[in-house]
Structure formats: structure tokens, C-alpha cells
Amino acid sequence: MFQRDLEVAEMLPLCQDLQKKHNLADVDMLTLAWKAMMGAVEWNKKEDILAEQSMRHLKKYASLLATFSTQPRSELVFLVKVQEFCYDHVNFMKLFHKMVLLFYKADVVSEEIILKWYKDGHSSKGKSAFLSQMQPMVEWLQNAEEESSEED
């Protein structure tokens, strides 16, 4: 599906049929979609081109991922899969925080799950690199959360 460059509107019914046919949970569909979409592209080796290429690709399919990101558990599992992918594909390590921000803006992962991942839900693979990358976003989320709770 991803290799044929189908639009999300065309892919979604196919994915939902596949999910029903094989009785797959949303978390399984999310993981499968992530692996398929990242494996369907010949990624550029140059860091700046890779950043642009990957963000464009992820933005295109974020709404598909959001469809299957319906439970806190699936969001957390997904975030760990993204972390592990970036760790296993070294060229993506510096892009992790950009991916998370894109997924946050696209409602694939929530603020609560990002904070949980940061606190204790992350993988040990590349832990210190990813945590330091995410620190500014986490601080921003925490400050926004404190400000909104002060307003209530």
C-alpha cells in the first residue's frame, strides 16, 4: 500500500478490512502500519534531506496512524516502536523529537503518553540520547499543563 503511494482515504478501508479479517487489535495495526510505512521508502543518507523526506512521509500518513491510536496502551507501544526504529536506524536518531512532535500535533500520541514515555515508558535502547532530545518538549508540555491547571 505504501509503496504504491496510495492516499490515506484509499488505504484506510483496506487496513480496516485487514484488521477485521485477522482480528487484530488497534495496537497491532498501528505497529504494522508503522513498519510498513517506514519500510516502503528508500531513505536518503544525507541528514538534512532525510529530515525533510521523513517528515513529509510521516505527515502524509499521520492520520492513518491516528485512526489506530485509540488507547493509551497503543500510543505508548507506538512511541516505543518509533524510539526503537530510530535507534536501529542511526540516521533517524536525531529526528526522534521531530517525529514525536509531528505525531503529537496529528493526535497520534497524547501529551499524557509523551510524559509517561519520558518518565518510565521508554525503551532502554538509546535511552539517554532520546531523553535529552525530548527534554525541551517535555518541559514545554509540563509548563503548559501547569498553566492550564492554574487557570481552572
MDAnalysis code that builds the backbone (N, CA, C; Angstrom):
import MDAnalysis as mda
import numpy as np

u = mda.Universe.empty(456, n_residues=152, atom_resindex=np.repeat(np.arange(152), 3), trajectory=True)
u.add_TopologyAttr("name", ["N", "CA", "C"] * 152)
u.add_TopologyAttr("resid", np.arange(1, 153))
u.add_TopologyAttr("resname", ["MET", "PHE", "GLN", "ARG", "ASP", "LEU", "GLU", "VAL", "ALA", "GLU", "MET", "LEU", "PRO", "LEU", "CYS", "GLN", "ASP", "LEU", "GLN", "LYS", "LYS", "HIS", "ASN", "LEU", "ALA", "ASP", "VAL", "ASP", "MET", "LEU", "THR", "LEU", "ALA", "TRP", "LYS", "ALA", "MET", "MET", "GLY", "ALA", "VAL", "GLU", "TRP", "ASN", "LYS", "LYS", "GLU", "ASP", "ILE", "LEU", "ALA", "GLU", "GLN", "SER", "MET", "ARG", "HIS", "LEU", "LYS", "LYS", "TYR", "ALA", "SER", "LEU", "LEU", "ALA", "THR", "PHE", "SER", "THR", "GLN", "PRO", "ARG", "SER", "GLU", "LEU", "VAL", "PHE", "LEU", "VAL", "LYS", "VAL", "GLN", "GLU", "PHE", "CYS", "TYR", "ASP", "HIS", "VAL", "ASN", "PHE", "MET", "LYS", "LEU", "PHE", "HIS", "LYS", "MET", "VAL", "LEU", "LEU", "PHE", "TYR", "LYS", "ALA", "ASP", "VAL", "VAL", "SER", "GLU", "GLU", "ILE", "ILE", "LEU", "LYS", "TRP", "TYR", "LYS", "ASP", "GLY", "HIS", "SER", "SER", "LYS", "GLY", "LYS", "SER", "ALA", "PHE", "LEU", "SER", "GLN", "MET", "GLN", "PRO", "MET", "VAL", "GLU", "TRP", "LEU", "GLN", "ASN", "ALA", "GLU", "GLU", "GLU", "SER", "SER", "GLU", "GLU", "ASP"])
u.atoms.positions = np.array([
    [0.813, -1.198, 0.000],
    [0.000, 0.000, 0.000],
    [0.854, 1.258, 0.000],
    [1.849, 1.296, 0.881],
    [2.692, 2.478, 0.982],
    [3.590, 2.604, -0.238],
    [4.004, 1.473, -0.789],
    [4.868, 1.501, -1.960],
    [4.120, 1.978, -3.194],
    [2.816, 1.763, -3.212],
    [2.017, 2.221, -4.354],
    [1.594, 3.669, -4.184],
    [1.989, 4.276, -3.054],
    [1.733, 5.684, -2.786],
    [0.238, 6.022, -2.796],
    [-0.559, 5.131, -2.211],
    [-1.989, 5.381, -2.098],
    [-2.255, 6.497, -1.103],
    [-3.348, 7.178, -1.294],
    [-3.766, 8.208, -0.335],
    [-4.383, 7.508, 0.880],
    [-4.372, 8.204, 2.005],
    [-4.903, 7.638, 3.248],
    [-6.367, 7.229, 3.074],
    [-7.138, 8.022, 2.365],
    [-8.554, 7.703, 2.148],
    [-8.736, 6.367, 1.437],
    [-7.780, 5.997, 0.597],
    [-7.837, 4.715, -0.098],
    [-7.327, 3.575, 0.793],
    [-6.363, 3.901, 1.643],
    [-5.732, 2.881, 2.485],
    [-6.581, 2.487, 3.687],
    [-7.273, 3.443, 4.248],
    [-7.993, 3.202, 5.493],
    [-8.982, 2.048, 5.407],
    [-9.860, 2.003, 4.395],
    [-10.778, 0.851, 4.327],
    [-10.052, -0.482, 4.147],
    [-8.944, -0.481, 3.407],
    [-8.166, -1.702, 3.227],
    [-7.579, -2.166, 4.562],
    [-7.056, -1.216, 5.331],
    [-6.489, -1.547, 6.643],
    [-7.570, -2.042, 7.598],
    [-8.711, -1.394, 7.586],
    [-9.800, -1.806, 8.474],
    [-10.321, -3.193, 8.104],
    [-10.395, -3.495, 6.820],
    [-10.790, -4.842, 6.384],
    [-9.770, -5.876, 6.847],
    [-8.500, -5.562, 6.705],
    [-7.422, -6.441, 7.147],
    [-7.513, -6.665, 8.665],
    [-7.804, -5.615, 9.385],
    [-7.928, -5.709, 10.840],
    [-9.066, -6.654, 11.229],
    [-10.214, -6.498, 10.580],
    [-11.360, -7.368, 10.881],
    [-11.090, -8.808, 10.475],
    [-10.546, -8.987, 9.282],
    [-10.290, -10.326, 8.747],
    [-9.367, -11.131, 9.657],
    [-8.351, -10.459, 10.225],
    [-7.359, -11.155, 11.047],
    [-7.543, -10.907, 12.543],
    [-8.653, -10.242, 12.876],
    [-8.984, -9.974, 14.277],
    [-7.809, -9.325, 15.039],
    [-7.299, -8.245, 14.474],
    [-6.149, -7.559, 15.041],
    [-6.590, -6.380, 15.907],
    [-5.908, -6.188, 16.998],
    [-6.173, -5.044, 17.870],
    [-5.596, -3.781, 17.229],
    [-6.077, -2.620, 17.686],
    [-5.566, -1.354, 17.164],
    [-4.052, -1.234, 17.342],
    [-3.550, -1.689, 18.481],
    [-2.110, -1.599, 18.732],
    [-1.323, -2.418, 17.702],
    [-1.866, -3.548, 17.281],
    [-1.219, -4.369, 16.257],
    [-1.250, -3.670, 14.897],
    [-2.377, -3.047, 14.586],
    [-2.490, -2.325, 13.318],
    [-1.548, -1.128, 13.287],
    [-1.439, -0.467, 14.399],
    [-0.547, 0.682, 14.499],
    [0.904, 0.260, 14.264],
    [1.293, -0.832, 14.876],
    [2.652, -1.358, 14.718],
    [2.895, -1.811, 13.280],
    [1.946, -2.513, 12.710],
    [2.086, -2.975, 11.320],
    [2.170, -1.803, 10.345],
    [1.315, -0.816, 10.548],
    [1.322, 0.356, 9.663],
    [2.651, 1.093, 9.766],
    [3.152, 1.250, 10.995],
    [4.444, 1.925, 11.194],
    [5.564, 1.191, 10.453],
    [5.632, -0.125, 10.644],
    [6.691, -0.904, 9.992],
    [6.575, -0.833, 8.474],
    [5.358, -0.940, 7.971],
    [5.148, -0.907, 6.521],
    [5.493, 0.460, 5.943],
    [5.076, 1.524, 6.617],
    [5.328, 2.848, 6.052],
    [6.804, 3.224, 6.107],
    [7.518, 2.764, 7.117],
    [8.940, 3.093, 7.202],
    [9.780, 2.176, 6.311],
    [9.269, 0.992, 6.018],
    [9.987, 0.062, 5.157],
    [9.722, 0.271, 3.674],
    [8.775, 1.123, 3.348],
    [8.380, 1.304, 1.956],
    [9.199, 2.350, 1.217],
    [10.091, 3.015, 1.925],
    [10.814, 4.141, 1.334],
    [12.314, 3.852, 1.288],
    [12.946, 4.306, 0.230],
    [14.398, 4.282, 0.139],
    [14.871, 5.600, 0.745],
    [15.350, 5.529, 1.978],
    [15.680, 6.736, 2.727],
    [17.025, 7.305, 2.296],
    [17.072, 8.609, 2.174],
    [18.304, 9.304, 1.819],
    [19.285, 9.220, 2.977],
    [20.563, 9.201, 2.701],
    [21.589, 9.093, 3.742],
    [22.002, 10.464, 4.294],
    [21.747, 11.530, 3.556],
    [22.137, 12.866, 3.998],
    [21.130, 13.367, 5.035],
    [21.658, 13.818, 6.166],
    [20.833, 14.164, 7.316],
    [19.747, 15.202, 7.008],
    [20.100, 16.283, 6.334],
    [19.117, 17.331, 6.067],
    [18.043, 16.873, 5.085],
    [18.450, 16.103, 4.084],
    [17.473, 15.588, 3.113],
    [16.592, 14.526, 3.769],
    [17.200, 13.683, 4.599],
    [16.439, 12.659, 5.316],
    [15.381, 13.301, 6.220],
    [15.742, 14.367, 6.889],
    [14.793, 15.047, 7.782],
    [13.574, 15.520, 6.994],
    [13.817, 16.174, 5.880],
    [12.714, 16.674, 5.050],
    [11.893, 15.521, 4.468],
    [12.582, 14.519, 3.954],
    [11.921, 13.368, 3.335],
    [11.055, 12.629, 4.350],
    [11.593, 12.382, 5.532],
    [10.848, 11.612, 6.531],
    [9.668, 12.398, 7.089],
    [9.845, 13.682, 7.340],
    [8.729, 14.483, 7.871],
    [7.593, 14.573, 6.856],
    [7.932, 14.720, 5.595],
    [6.908, 14.765, 4.546],
    [6.155, 13.440, 4.485],
    [6.886, 12.331, 4.558],
    [6.285, 10.993, 4.503],
    [5.392, 10.749, 5.725],
    [5.895, 11.069, 6.905],
    [5.128, 10.833, 8.131],
    [3.891, 11.722, 8.203],
    [4.039, 12.948, 7.772],
    [2.891, 13.864, 7.788],
    [1.775, 13.348, 6.879],
    [2.170, 12.796, 5.743],
    [1.188, 12.280, 4.789],
    [0.337, 11.165, 5.402],
    [0.963, 10.304, 6.230],
    [0.263, 9.130, 6.749],
    [-0.114, 9.227, 8.231],
    [0.119, 10.367, 8.846],
    [-0.171, 10.509, 10.280],
    [-1.649, 10.254, 10.593],
    [-2.542, 10.676, 9.726],
    [-3.971, 10.463, 10.012],
    [-4.333, 8.977, 10.001],
    [-3.643, 8.187, 9.196],
    [-3.861, 6.739, 9.204],
    [-3.422, 6.162, 10.549],
    [-2.265, 6.585, 11.023],
    [-1.773, 6.121, 12.323],
    [-2.725, 6.547, 13.434],
    [-3.221, 7.765, 13.347],
    [-4.133, 8.278, 14.387],
    [-5.413, 7.439, 14.477],
    [-5.842, 6.879, 13.363],
    [-7.043, 6.033, 13.358],
    [-6.896, 4.837, 14.287],
    [-5.688, 4.304, 14.375],
    [-5.455, 3.109, 15.183],
    [-4.812, 3.435, 16.535],
    [-4.591, 4.692, 16.787],
    [-4.005, 5.133, 18.051],
    [-5.128, 5.594, 18.970],
    [-5.888, 4.638, 19.463],
    [-7.127, 4.947, 20.174],
    [-7.064, 4.739, 21.680],
    [-6.044, 4.075, 22.146],
    [-5.929, 3.756, 23.569],
    [-4.554, 4.187, 24.068],
    [-4.463, 4.553, 25.339],
    [-3.153, 4.920, 25.893],
    [-2.089, 3.836, 25.669],
    [-2.477, 2.591, 25.820],
    [-1.523, 1.496, 25.632],
    [-0.979, 1.482, 24.211],
    [-1.848, 1.644, 23.222],
    [-1.383, 1.618, 21.833],
    [-0.488, 2.824, 21.533],
    [-0.798, 3.973, 22.123],
    [0.043, 5.153, 21.940],
    [1.444, 4.920, 22.510],
    [1.512, 4.348, 23.703],
    [2.802, 4.112, 24.350],
    [3.613, 3.066, 23.589],
    [2.971, 1.987, 23.188],
    [3.658, 0.954, 22.397],
    [4.188, 1.570, 21.101],
    [3.382, 2.411, 20.476],
    [3.794, 3.066, 19.239],
    [5.019, 3.957, 19.466],
    [4.994, 4.748, 20.516],
    [6.110, 5.639, 20.808],
    [7.406, 4.859, 21.036],
    [7.295, 3.729, 21.710],
    [8.471, 2.869, 21.922],
    [8.945, 2.290, 20.584],
    [8.017, 1.918, 19.715],
    [8.402, 1.390, 18.387],
    [9.131, 2.456, 17.570],
    [8.676, 3.697, 17.663],
    [9.348, 4.788, 16.960],
    [10.755, 4.970, 17.535],
    [10.863, 4.946, 18.865],
    [12.173, 5.061, 19.517],
    [13.109, 3.946, 19.047],
    [12.628, 2.726, 19.041],
    [13.456, 1.585, 18.645],
    [13.848, 1.658, 17.177],
    [12.922, 2.132, 16.341],
    [13.252, 2.306, 14.921],
    [14.388, 3.309, 14.767],
    [14.271, 4.440, 15.453],
    [15.304, 5.480, 15.364],
    [16.639, 4.968, 15.895],
    [16.602, 4.162, 16.926],
    [17.829, 3.584, 17.470],
    [18.461, 2.596, 16.479],
    [17.623, 1.754, 15.889],
    [18.113, 0.738, 14.959],
    [18.561, 1.323, 13.622],
    [18.052, 2.492, 13.277],
    [18.404, 3.177, 12.025],
    [19.046, 4.505, 12.407],
    [20.334, 4.448, 12.639],
    [21.091, 5.545, 13.247],
    [20.825, 6.900, 12.581],
    [20.597, 6.918, 11.285],
    [20.352, 8.186, 10.596],
    [19.108, 8.904, 11.121],
    [18.221, 8.163, 11.769],
    [16.979, 8.743, 12.285],
    [17.080, 9.198, 13.744],
    [18.189, 8.893, 14.410],
    [18.269, 9.181, 15.850],
    [18.015, 10.643, 16.177],
    [18.579, 11.550, 15.403],
    [18.400, 12.979, 15.689],
    [17.021, 13.496, 15.294],
    [16.239, 12.672, 14.624],
    [14.907, 13.087, 14.167],
    [13.790, 12.672, 15.117],
    [14.123, 11.913, 16.140],
    [13.096, 11.366, 17.026],
    [12.177, 12.451, 17.586],
    [12.748, 13.510, 18.134],
    [11.914, 14.555, 18.738],
    [11.014, 15.232, 17.709],
    [11.490, 15.352, 16.477],
    [10.662, 15.947, 15.417],
    [9.501, 15.020, 15.064],
    [9.777, 13.718, 15.056],
    [8.724, 12.746, 14.787],
    [7.659, 12.802, 15.882],
    [8.117, 12.833, 17.120],
    [7.166, 12.861, 18.245],
    [6.312, 14.127, 18.185],
    [6.923, 15.256, 17.887],
    [6.166, 16.498, 17.778],
    [5.134, 16.406, 16.662],
    [5.523, 15.869, 15.527],
    [4.578, 15.685, 14.424],
    [3.422, 14.783, 14.846],
    [3.745, 13.677, 15.518],
    [2.692, 12.749, 15.958],
    [1.809, 13.364, 17.043],
    [2.364, 14.215, 17.867],
    [1.589, 14.930, 18.884],
    [0.597, 15.881, 18.202],
    [1.083, 16.647, 17.247],
    [0.228, 17.605, 16.535],
    [-0.852, 16.902, 15.719],
    [-0.568, 15.677, 15.272],
    [-1.518, 14.914, 14.454],
    [-2.421, 14.012, 15.300],
    [-2.349, 14.137, 16.615],
    [-3.173, 13.337, 17.543],
    [-2.917, 11.842, 17.452],
    [-1.688, 11.478, 17.144],
    [-1.307, 10.067, 17.174],
    [-0.895, 9.699, 18.597],
    [-0.187, 10.603, 19.261],
    [0.184, 10.416, 20.669],
    [-0.239, 11.643, 21.463],
    [-0.669, 11.407, 22.671],
    [-1.157, 12.487, 23.521],
    [-0.058, 13.023, 24.429],
    [-0.336, 14.157, 24.994],
    [0.571, 14.778, 25.960],
    [0.859, 13.823, 27.113],
    [-0.194, 13.203, 27.640],
    [-0.027, 12.291, 28.777],
    [0.904, 11.132, 28.455],
    [0.786, 10.603, 27.262],
    [1.616, 9.461, 26.868],
    [3.058, 9.879, 26.640],
    [3.269, 11.054, 26.080],
    [4.644, 11.552, 25.910],
    [5.296, 11.701, 27.281],
    [4.567, 12.260, 28.239],
    [5.106, 12.436, 29.591],
    [5.355, 11.089, 30.267],
    [4.432, 10.136, 30.064],
    [4.620, 8.798, 30.638],
    [5.832, 8.117, 30.001],
    [5.944, 8.208, 28.679],
    [7.095, 7.629, 27.990],
    [8.384, 8.213, 28.570],
    [8.414, 9.517, 28.741],
    [9.617, 10.189, 29.235],
    [9.955, 9.738, 30.654],
    [8.935, 9.607, 31.481],
    [9.162, 9.263, 32.886],
    [9.592, 7.807, 33.047],
    [8.849, 6.881, 32.451],
    [9.153, 5.470, 32.710],
    [8.717, 4.490, 31.621],
    [8.242, 4.990, 30.493],
    [7.728, 4.075, 29.478],
    [8.653, 3.821, 28.315],
    [9.820, 4.455, 28.310],
    [10.735, 4.356, 27.182],
    [11.490, 3.025, 27.178],
    [12.039, 2.742, 26.031],
    [12.914, 1.580, 25.875],
    [14.302, 1.954, 26.385],
    [15.087, 0.968, 26.717],
    [16.462, 1.242, 27.155],
    [17.375, 1.544, 25.970],
    [16.920, 1.246, 24.755],
    [17.732, 1.481, 23.550],
    [17.901, 2.981, 23.306],
    [19.109, 3.460, 23.476],
    [19.399, 4.870, 23.233],
    [18.731, 5.800, 24.226],
    [18.415, 5.264, 25.392],
    [17.636, 5.989, 26.397],
    [18.134, 7.412, 26.642],
    [19.409, 7.574, 26.958],
    [19.908, 8.904, 27.325],
    [19.827, 9.879, 26.152],
    [20.134, 9.424, 24.951],
    [20.072, 10.298, 23.776],
    [18.644, 10.767, 23.516],
    [17.694, 9.850, 23.601],
    [16.307, 10.206, 23.320],
    [15.701, 11.061, 24.431],
    [16.031, 10.745, 25.672],
    [15.500, 11.545, 26.780],
    [16.027, 12.975, 26.722],
    [17.309, 13.140, 26.420],
    [17.843, 14.504, 26.340],
    [17.249, 15.256, 25.152],
    [17.003, 14.552, 24.054],
    [16.355, 15.160, 22.888],
    [14.953, 15.639, 23.226],
    [14.259, 14.866, 24.029],
    [12.857, 15.151, 24.343],
    [12.680, 16.120, 25.511],
    [13.725, 16.394, 26.247],
    [13.609, 17.234, 27.442],
    [12.938, 18.590, 27.174],
    [13.334, 19.346, 26.128],
    [12.653, 20.632, 25.893],
    [11.152, 20.485, 25.637],
    [10.757, 19.474, 24.882],
    [9.333, 19.270, 24.607],
    [8.596, 18.873, 25.876],
    [9.200, 18.013, 26.669],
    [8.582, 17.570, 27.917],
    [8.407, 18.760, 28.860],
    [9.428, 19.597, 28.967],
    [9.312, 20.790, 29.815],
    [8.212, 21.705, 29.312],
    [8.122, 21.864, 28.006],
    [7.072, 22.685, 27.408],
    [5.687, 22.104, 27.733],
    [5.533, 20.795, 27.588],
    [4.257, 20.150, 27.907],
    [3.921, 20.297, 29.386],
    [4.897, 20.115, 30.245],
    [4.660, 20.239, 31.686],
    [4.278, 21.667, 32.058],
    [4.938, 22.641, 31.468],
    [4.613, 24.044, 31.747],
    [3.219, 24.394, 31.249],
    [2.874, 23.894, 30.076],
    [1.536, 24.138, 29.530],
    [0.477, 23.490, 30.415],
    [0.772, 22.304, 30.935],
    [-0.154, 21.590, 31.807],
    [-0.334, 22.354, 33.120],
    [0.761, 22.871, 33.685],
    [0.689, 23.641, 34.929],
    [-0.111, 24.930, 34.720],
    [0.116, 25.615, 33.604],
    [-0.606, 26.843, 33.320],
    [-2.101, 26.597, 33.162],
    [-2.456, 25.504, 32.497],
    [-3.881, 25.212, 32.301],
    [-4.543, 24.798, 33.619],
    [-3.808, 24.111, 34.490],
    [-4.393, 23.718, 35.783],
    [-4.515, 24.929, 36.706],
    [-3.646, 25.923, 36.552],
    [-3.747, 27.154, 37.350],
    [-4.958, 27.976, 36.923],
    [-5.324, 27.900, 35.639],
    [-6.471, 28.638, 35.138],
    [-7.781, 28.056, 35.617],
    [-7.800, 26.761, 35.900],
    [-9.055, 26.088, 36.323],
    [-9.479, 26.429, 37.705],
])
